[in-house]
Structure formats: C-alpha cells, structure tokens
C-alpha cells in the first residue's frame, strides 16, 4: 500500500467505501432538506478521515463524537458486524427525525448507538469533554474497585471535536483534568481527537494554535494530515496504542478541510475567498483516497466512478424510504425518556441496607441508630456511610471531602472507613467534578459528587442541563446518568457571608426537564430522602440534585436554646421501609384549618416558629414542608390548600424566578379558588454580615404576611 504503513490495500478499500457513504449522506441531507423531509444539514464533508480513527480502535471502546463523525460512525457500525446499509439507515432516519431511529428516536440527529459503544452527543461544542474524561476515569476505577462496568477493562475512550472547540472552557477542563490525573500517576486512557479544518463557522483558527493548545504535560501529541487516509490511519494507530499501552492520554491532531460549508444554510462566499475554497477542494479526502487506490492498482478510475454512482443511487433510495417512516406523534411520546418514574421499585430499593456484618465494620461496632439524636450534617454523614457500605460501586468525591471531611464536616471520616478509591478529593473545578460524575454514571458506577456551594454550581450548570439531563432523552434511555449531586446551599450562615457562600438561586435548576431536586430541612428527612435519591439513580438513572441548607447543618434547637427540637434519632434499617419518602411527597406539621404555610429549606424552621406564635393567638395553622422542589408535591399541596382555603408561601429564594412562582402556578392551574400570598427574599445577591438580613426572608415577614392573609 505505502511503504512503512500498517494499512493494507483491503483495509484502505473498505475505509474508502465508508468515506464515500459518509459524503453521500451529506448530499442526501441537503436533498431531504430541499424536499422539507430532512431537518439537519451539518455534515461530515472534508472530515471523512475520521474513518481511520474508527479503524484504529476496537468497537467496544466508548466513543463521544464530533458532529462531523459520519465516516467514523459507519466504520464502527461495520466493525461491529452490521451491514453497511444499517449504518446508512441509522443516519438517514436521524436526518428525517423518524421515531424508529435507533438511538434518539427522532428527537435529534445524533451519532450514537448502544450496540456500538457510541454515547450520543447533541452539542459537541466541547461540553462532552469533561464527561469523556470521566468515562476514562471510570474504566480504571471500576477495575480497581472490582465492580462491573459498562466497558472492557482494557478499553480506551475516544473523544472528537473541532478546532474551534479547543478554546471552550469545558475543553480546557477536559484537557486539564486528564493532565492533572496523569501528573499524579493516575491512569487516564483517553484519546482526544481534534479534527482541525481551520475554521469555526466563520471564525478562522490561527495557524499553529491547535498544536500549541494540545501540547500539555502528560498528554502525548500525534499530528497527521486527516485528508491522507494512510497518514491518518497510521497516526491514529500509534496514538491509540500509546493510550492503550500506557493508560495515559493522547491528542490526535487531524488537519482536515471543511467542504459544503458549516451547514446547508451557510453561504461561505460571504466570509471566505474563492482561493481559500479552491484550496480546500484540492485537499478533498475523497479525491485523495481515490488517487491512492488507483495508484496502488487496487481499482481503476472507471470502477470508482461506477461505484460512486451506484452508491449515490442506493443512498438516495434509502433516504426516500426513510421519509415514509413514522415520526414522533405526541408530547407524551417525546417526553417518555426524560424522567421515568417507578416509585414502587424505588420504595423496594431505598430501604436496602448492607449485611449486619458489613454495617458493623463500616461503623466500627457503633451503629448510628445507637447514637444520640443527630444534626442534619451528622444524619447525612451516617446515611452516606450506610450507602457506601451497601453499594460497592458508589463513590463520594469533590473539593475537600476526603481527609478534611468537607468545609462543614459532612463527609468527615468517610475516607478513613471506605478508602481513597471511593471517597476522594478532586481539584478545584466544578465542570471537572460533574464530568467525572457523568462519565462514571454512564459507566455503571454510582457517583455522589459534592459541589461545595450552590453558587459554584453555576460555573458548571451545563454539565447538568446539556449533558446529564439530555442523555436519557437523546438515547431513549439506553444510556443513563445515575447521579446524586450534593450541594451545600441557601443562605442564613452566621459569620460566613457573601454571595458566593450564601446563594439562594435555584431557578436555573428547576428549569431543567427531568432533574429531581431534593431540599431536606430536617435530619430524619435528609436521611430518608438521600436514600430515595440513591435508589432513583440506581433504578432509573435519575439525575438528582440534593440541596443541603448550610445554616441548618449544625442547628440543634427549634424554639428555645437547648430544646433539641431540630435534632432527630437515626432511623435503623429495620424501619427504613415505613419511613421511606417518595419523590414528590411533602411533610405536614400540625392540623390547622385556617392557614397553610407552604415552605422548604430554612423556611421550614422559620415558619414553624411563626406558626407557634400565631397558634398562641388563636389562629389554626399548618406548615407544609414541600421537601421536593422538582417535581413539586402538587397533590399534597392541593390537599392542604383545600383544607385551609388560604395558602402563604414562605420562599427563601429570590422574588423573581422564585420557587413560589411555580407553586402559585400549580395552585391556579389546579383550579384552587382560595387566597394565595407569598413572601420571598429580595432580588439581590447576598451581602456580607448583618446587611444580609435586609434582603433575606425573615420570620417576622412570614408572620406579618400570615396575619394579613388571616385578616
């Protein structure tokens, strides 16, 4: 074929056919769009060299792909023993948004398939890199823990992206995390593949920038001409072998071209010269591949032309057939994979405890149910220990969670009991923390990452919104993210102020379809709800955010100093079934008939104190702790509202975008005709010191609003 190359003539011929198929899929996409039968025209033209990357890997190596990975997908499909038409049909069904498309089911055109180890990505503007690093981490960690994983123990991860993406913060997180792990001697078997066509939509990438960005400590660099099939293949083989042998990252830099524009609607002549366009055409990988085969004597030009024409007719025929495939027909059908709920199964799984001998080892012979009543922080700590004892695939990680035990001591002692393989510190990067969690979750581990403060979560929110929440939706549940993100949140901390440590904004979380938001306020609820979230993650792949009120972590009293009213005994496993808290169920305090105070988090304690004072004056109040902010406990809320006829919502989040907005909407939508009022914190960031009292919801405001509503 070519002296010194490992690519055989037969391999080159097969790869070239897949490259032709990929180019013709791009042509079919434009044809379908013209007929108003197709809905996606970002193609792979000029990037067909990624077929060589697929050929250098095993079909069991997990792949998170760039949206120009048509030739990779078709090659991987054939590697897995599927017929060429099956890969073609997969892509065409996606272009037509057909409900029978095998991974997203018509919800988006993606490259993904559960039988091909390709994890679907809907927006590869580098948001998938942190997850890809997490998958590489999980391959090694699962083997070290001796627990089953989704991938073979010697697998490597491939993650591809465009040149413009190397500038994205999430790409920098991915590169940095891989390099950071390697620097510490940790295995990180990931192959980064940058398909560098020199332009991001219309913005040119400076010459030499990708190479400069790629050269990082601990990451081997392999450059190649992605338009030269032999060179691309040999470089990919060397890079993959490096990763597989050394279990350390590599960066494969493929220089490609972009043909047919960014997408069908893109008019390149508006920002590129004719000379630039001709230069790219001269490097067309299909022309180069045809020349290679002809010069090698493997085929004649006439045979190639006949093959191209017959394949074109074949692809367009399949494209026409796919236009007749059924499409998604209802909101229920579209939304089915978002958040499947099996409450009966969760109720069975949540109470499962470790064997008595394992619990005895975990708690050194002193089970938590034998301890004195606990604070919120202590209850969460003991529950995490119980969960670690029963789930060998579970890991707790984040900033400061290991030896220190977290800023507030919530994870204190867990690393000592369960080891650094299961309880460990990460570097300071929330995108990296969530990326490790997402990669671990999709690899069948059970990650419980901690985000140190609610304000820090916003640095990495797209890892929840764009990566975690969408995966099940765009894979019909074939790929899932079992995930429980613990977040220290809300305000009211004494002596520890400022908006980065006192954040009361949860609107961005509540906007994400399918995400479960738990907001416990009391120790006993926190324990039961955490078990529920872990069970939901394990059984349904749920993405759960567990919001822990910092100000209540170490609170002991409710009404008077020393009353111990905010402590609770730890429930023994024998009673976990009867104390199970289902997702979306509230907790009611009192049986008053004059007023319902609906609240959550810090508002529960404030509302209970206010309700006692009102009761002493002859008013009959009940306090409803919502406990779940998504999904809201609508049935319990309506039941309580109808009993009293008046609802006051005590909401510690900001007035605009507040949780109370959703509560009011639910009451109105359900036809509640009673009186509704709400009190919230101000539309302000939280300042230092006593100034915070002026913008945060207070007991006095709750009491005043209740009096006004009661008349």
C-alpha positions, -999 to +999 in steps of 0.1 A: +000+000+000+026+025+012+060+015+025+061+015+063+024+018+067+003-008+086-027+000+063-034-028+039-050-024+005-081-042+015-085-020+046-080+011+025-106+000+000-131-007+029-124+026+046-127+045+013-162+030+007-173+042+041-159+076+033-180+077+001-210+066+021-205+095+045-202+121+017-233+108+001-252+111+034-243+148+034-257+151-001-288+132+009-292+156+039-293+186+015-317+167-008-340+159+021-339+194+033-349+207-001-379+184+000-388+195+035-383+159+046-350+164+065-341+186+093-303+186+098-276+196+074-244+199+094-223+173+076-190+155+076-177+165+042-139+170+044-137+152+077-140+116+063-106+109+075-121+100+109-129+066+094-093+059+100-097+067+137-125+042+140-104+016+123-076+021+148-099+014+177-120-015+189-158-015+185-160-018+224-140+014+230-165+040+242-168+070+218-181+105+223-181+120+189-179+153+170-210+161+149-189+156+117-182+119+125-202+103+098-174+082+084-164+071+120-199+060+127-203+040+095-169+023+100-177+015+137-210+001+126-193-022+101-166-032+127-194-044+149-206-068+123-235-048+109-243-045+072-233-012+056-270-004+049-277-005+087-253+024+094-267+044+065-302+039+076-294+049+111-281+083+100-309+089+074-336+081+100-320+107+122-320+133+094-357+127+089-365+128+127-380+093+124-393+077+156-376+044+147-341+059+146-322+035+169-308+059+195-326+093+198-358+080+183-364+112+162-356+136+190-324+148+173-299+137+147-270+123+167-242+098+163-249+072+189-258+036+194-259+014+225-246-016+205-216+004+191-204+019+224-211+054+210-226+077+236-248+103+218-238+139+219-262+166+208-240+197+211-203+189+208-191+224+215-167+207+239-193+201+266-187+164+262-150+165+271-154+165+309-177+135+306-153+117+283-125+122+308-150+108+334-155+077+313-118+071+311-115+076+348-144+051+354-128+024+333-098+024+356-117+030+389-142+002+382-113-022+377-096-010+409-128-014+429-136-048+414-171-038+403-188-044+370-185-016+344-200-008+310-167-012+292-139-038+290-111-032+315-086-025+287-108-002+268-098+034+259-121+064+253-121+084+221-135+119+222-135+140+190-142+177+185-135+206+161-106+231+162-129+260+175-139+238+205-104+237+219-110+272+232-141+264+252-139+263+290-152+228+291-125+216+266-099+232+289-114+214+318-111+181+299-075+186+289-065+199+323-082+171+343-066+144+321-032+161+325-037+166+362-046+129+367-015+118+347+007+142+367-003+124+398+003+090+383-033+081+378-043+061+347-063+081+322-069+061+289-084+088+267-077+097+231-086+133+222-091+138+185-092+173+171-105+175+135-089+208+126-105+223+095-092+258+104-125+275+109-154+276+133-185+286+114-169+318+100-141+325+125-107+313+115-085+294+139-050+310+140-023+288+124-004+268+150-030+274+177-044+239+179-009+224+183+000+250+209-032+243+228-027+205+225+008+203+239+003+198+276+022+180+303+013+143+303-006+144+270+012+128+240+008+147+208+003+130+174-002+152+143-014+139+109-030+150+076-066+140+080-071+141+043-045+114+037-060+081+046-027+063+051-012+090+073-044+095+093-046+057+099-010+052+110-011+082+133-044+070+148-030+035+153+001+050+171-020+073+192-045+046+202-016+021+210+000+048+232-032+053+252-040+016+255-005+006+265+004+034+288-031+042+301-024+078+296-039+105+273-030+114+238-041+142+214-045+132+178-044+163+157-060+157+123-057+185+098-089+184+077-109+207+054-145+217+056-165+212+024-201+222+017-200+249+044-208+247+081-244+236+073-269+238+045-279+274+053-242+286+054-230+308+025-193+305+027-185+331+000-197+357+025-166+352+045-142+330+026-123+338-007-126+318-038-089+310-034-095+295+001-124+274-011-104+261-041-075+252-017-099+231+004-113+214-027-078+204-038-074+186-005-107+167-007-101+134+012-123+115-013-102+126-042-070+118-023-084+084-014-094+076-050-059+086-062-044+063-035-064+033-046-058+039-083-021+045-079-019+013-058-035-007-086-065-017-064-091-002-087-095+017-120-109+052-123-139+038-142-146+013-115-145+040-089-169+062-108-194+033-114-191+025-076-198+061-067-228+065-090-244+032-079-238+040-042-253+075-047-285+060-062-286+034-034-282+061-006-309+083-021-332+053-024-328+046+013-333+083+020-366+083+002-377+052+021-369+069+054-391+098+046-421+074+049-410+063+084-433+073+113-424+104+133-430+113+169-467+119+173-474+133+208-459+152+237-461+121+258-442+100+233-415+127+230-411+131+268-412+094+277-374+090+282-369+122+302-378+110+337-392+076+340-407+071+375-411+037+391-420+046+427-428+010+437-393-002+427-377+028+444-397+020+476-382-015+475-346-005+467-343+025+490-346+006+523-319-020+513-291-020+539-258-037+540-255-071+558-252-066+595-215-077+595-207-051+568-225-024+588-207-033+619-174-029+600-185+004+585-195+019+618-167+001+639-193-016+660-212+016+669-242+019+646-257+053+642-291+043+655-274+038+689-261+074+689-278+104+704-302+124+682-284+140+653-280+172+635-287+175+598-249+172+589-245+141+611-275+124+596-263+129+561-229+117+571-242+084+585-265+079+556-236+082+531-217+057+552-247+033+551-250+037+514-212+032+508-215+000+528-242-014+507-232-001+472-196-011+463-199+009+431-207+042+449-181+070+452-182+103+471-159+130+458-154+167+455-133+195+469-121+189+505-144+159+511-117+134+519-093+140+549-109+172+559-144+158+556-158+189+538-160+225+548-188+216+573-177+182+583-205+164+564-182+138+549-159+135+579-144+101+585-158+085+553-124+082+535-109+065+566-137+040+566-140+033+529-107+042+514-094+068+489-107+048+459-143+056+470-140+088+489-115+113+474-107+149+467-108+164+433-091+195+420-110+228+421-131+227+390-168+221+392-170+212+355-144+185+362-162+172+392-195+169+373-177+155+343-161+128+364-196+120+378-213+119+344-186+096+330-188+074+360-225+072+359-228+062+323-201+036+330-225+020+356-208+034+388-228+054+413-213+088+417-222+112+446-202+143+438-203+173+462-204+209+450-191+230+478-215+259+475-246+265+454-230+295+438-202+273+425-227+250+407-235+278+382-199+275+369-208+241+356-245+241+351-244+230+315-229+197+327-263+192+344-285+208+318-268+200+285-251+167+294-267+149+323-304+158+317-303+152+279-286+118+278-316+096+285-338+118+263-315+115+233-308+078+237-344+066+246-330+055+280-303+033+265-277+055+282-283+069+316-267+092+342-272+077+377-262+108+397-268+124+431-252+158+433-249+170+468-249+208+470-244+229+502-268+258+496-291+286+506-282+315+529-285+324+566-250+314+576-238+332+607-203+347+605-197+334+570-212+358+545-210+369+509-229+359+478-205+330+469-212+312+502-248+323+506-267+317+473-305+314+472-309+309+434-324+276+422-344+288+392-318+275+367-321+240+382-359+240+382-359+248+345-342+215+335-366+187+324-364+155+345-340+167+371-350+157+407-344+185+432-345+174+469-344+200+496-345+184+531-345+206+561-346+181+590-322+153+598-347+125+595-360+137+562-325+142+549-316+106+556-347+091+540-346+115+510-310+107+503-318+070+503-346+077+478-323+097+455-297+070+455-324+044+447-338+066+419-304+070+404-297+032+406-331+021+393-340+048+368-307+066+361-322+097+377-302+130+378-308+142+414-296+174+430-296+172+468-297+207+482-285+209+518-293+240+538-259+251+552-274+272+580-292+241+593-263+217+592-254+221+629-287+236+641-299+218+673-328+238+686-362+249+673-379+272+697-356+278+727-319+272+734-313+237+745-347+223+734-331+200+708-361+204+686-340+203+654-323+170+662-336+136+652-326+100+660-311+080+632-337+055+619-325+019+620-326-002+588-355-022+602-377+009+599-364+023+566-394+009+547-420+026+569-401+059+569-395+059+531-400+093+515-412+090+479-401+116+453-427+144+452-442+139+487-444+167+512-444+166+550-471+184+571-467+198+606-499+204+625-536+201+615-547+237+614-577+247+593-571+285+590-539+287+570-513+266+552-478+279+552-460+261+523-423+263+525-390+244+523-353+246+535-346+273+560-382+284+557-395+253+575-378+262+608-388+299+604-424+290+595-428+266+624-416+293+649-440+318+633-469+293+633-465+286+671-468+323+678-499+325+656-514+295+673-509+311+707-531+339+695-559+315+684-551+310+648-550+275+635-521+269+612-503+240+595-468+241+579-462+221+548-426+213+541-425+207+503-392+187+506-390+184+468-386+214+445-388+193+414-412+176+409-432+197+433-456+177+457-487+191+439-511+166+453-501+172+489-501+210+483-536+209+469-549+187+497-536+211+523-547+242+505-583+229+501-584+221+539-575+256+549-586+278+519-556+301+524-520+295+514-490+315+523-458+305+505-427+313+526-399+312+500-363+320+508-353+322+471-354+354+451-387+371+443-381+368+405-377+332+394-386+320+429-399+285+437-431+302+449-438+313+413-442+276+404-463+269+435-487+297+427-490+284+391-497+249+402-525+261+426-540+283+399-538+256+372-555+231+395-584+255+400-577+264+436-601+293+444-588+302+479-565+330+488-528+328+479-499+351+491-462+347+491-432+362+508-397+359+494-362+372+496-353+402+476-340+403+440-305+408+454-272+390+459-265+383+495-242+409+511-218+404+540-227+404+577-259+418+591-267+436+558-280+402+546-309+405+569-323+433+548-326+411+517-334+377+530-368+364+541-373+366+578-396+351+604-411+385+610-421+388+573-436+354+574-456+362+605-468+396+591-479+381+558-498+353+577-516+379+598-526+399+567-539+367+550-558+357+581-574+391+583 
